[in-house]
């Protein structure tokens, strides 16, 4: 057991060093990078699709999509208006890591970009453990997932900078106790910036957009 722990620590330490290099590269190019994490189906790609048109006149946006297979998400991001969309197929890995992001960055002319959105692999465990070198980490939760997720996946909720609660248009139809959910979030990440919204109806999207624009300008 001790040997296994030592190996894991070495892997994470090596990843963290590469993540720092990624951050330095993004900083040098004055690009803000946001790591979007969620379970499958929570709405990562839908959020990107709705975000891109709303930012079109303000920011130049690139997207890196991580998935086990296919280029479906990158194709959707490109169609929605991404300046460039790069697909990373992890070949079975349940998360992106700093090496993968480093390789993807070589395919982007960062001098032509203000904002980089990184869509991580759909998973509520592994992505929380591997730093990428992005400036912000955002978790997308969704109403159909249930209100118990902060209690079941504390590591993910504890380590993010902002939380999007997607599909709020479904609240009248699903037994989701928002107070219970928010108490779990607050216990793990006090004062976490939260954006209740619906990618389908557009409700709440402008507040999310304003936050992104402010981060880039700062």
C-alpha positions, 0 to 999 in steps of 0.5 A: 500500500505504501508503495502505491501511495508513493507512486501516485504522489510522484504522478501527481507531483509531475503533473503539477509541475507541468500544470505550472508550465501551462499556467506560465504559458497562458499568462505569457499570452494573456489568455484566461483558461477555465476548466469545466468539469461535470458528470456526463449529461450535466451540460458542459457542451451545452453551456459552451454552445450557449456561452460562445455566441454571447461572447462573440462580440467581446472575446476571442474564445478557443475550446479544448474538448476532452472525451474518451472517444469521438470529436462530437463535442469539438465539432459542436463548439466549432459550430457554435463559434469557437475561434478554434476547437481542439479535441483530445481523445483520452483513449479510456482515461477518465480525466484530462491531465497537464500533459494532454493540455500541454499538447493541445496548446501547441495546436492553438495560436494563443496570441489570437485568443482571450479565453480558453474553455477546457471541457474535461471528461465527464466524471465527478472523481478523477478530474478533481485530482489532476491540475491542468494549469487553468486559472479557474475550475468550474463545476457544472451540476444539473437538477436531474442529477439529484440534490445529494451530489455534494455529499457524495462527491465532496472532493469535487465540490471542495476544489472548484472556484465556481458552480453552475447549477444547470437545467433549473427549468426542470425544478418544477418537475423533479424532486430536487431540494435546493436548500439541501443541495446548497447546504452541502455545497456551503459546508464544503466550499463556503461562499462559492460563486454560484450560477443557477441557469438553464442552457435550454431557456437562457435563464441566468446565462447573462450573469454567467457571461458577465462573470467570465468577461470580468475575469478576462478583463481583470 
